[in-house]
Amino acid sequence: MYERHVARVLAGENFPLGWSDAFPLDALGSLSEIMGAAKVFGPGRQIFDCSPEDIALAMDEGYLLKGAMQ
């Protein structure tokens, strides 16, 4: 989900993005990673302990979680 959002932004697609508009892409990615890692792996897991695949999973989950909070 996060990667799809980034691809649309970089392609210049103009449509209402909702809550995602409020964040620069790098901040949105970091927020999504941190929230997703806590959800998927528990609060004790740190991003720097994750594999690239784990980070991608965490980022998508965090992006979805942030959307559910709105």
Buried (B, 14 or more C-beta within 10 A) or exposed (E): BBEEBBEBBEEEEEEEEEEBEEBEEEEBBBBBBBBBBBBBBEEEBEBEEBEEEBBBBBBBBBBBBBBEEE
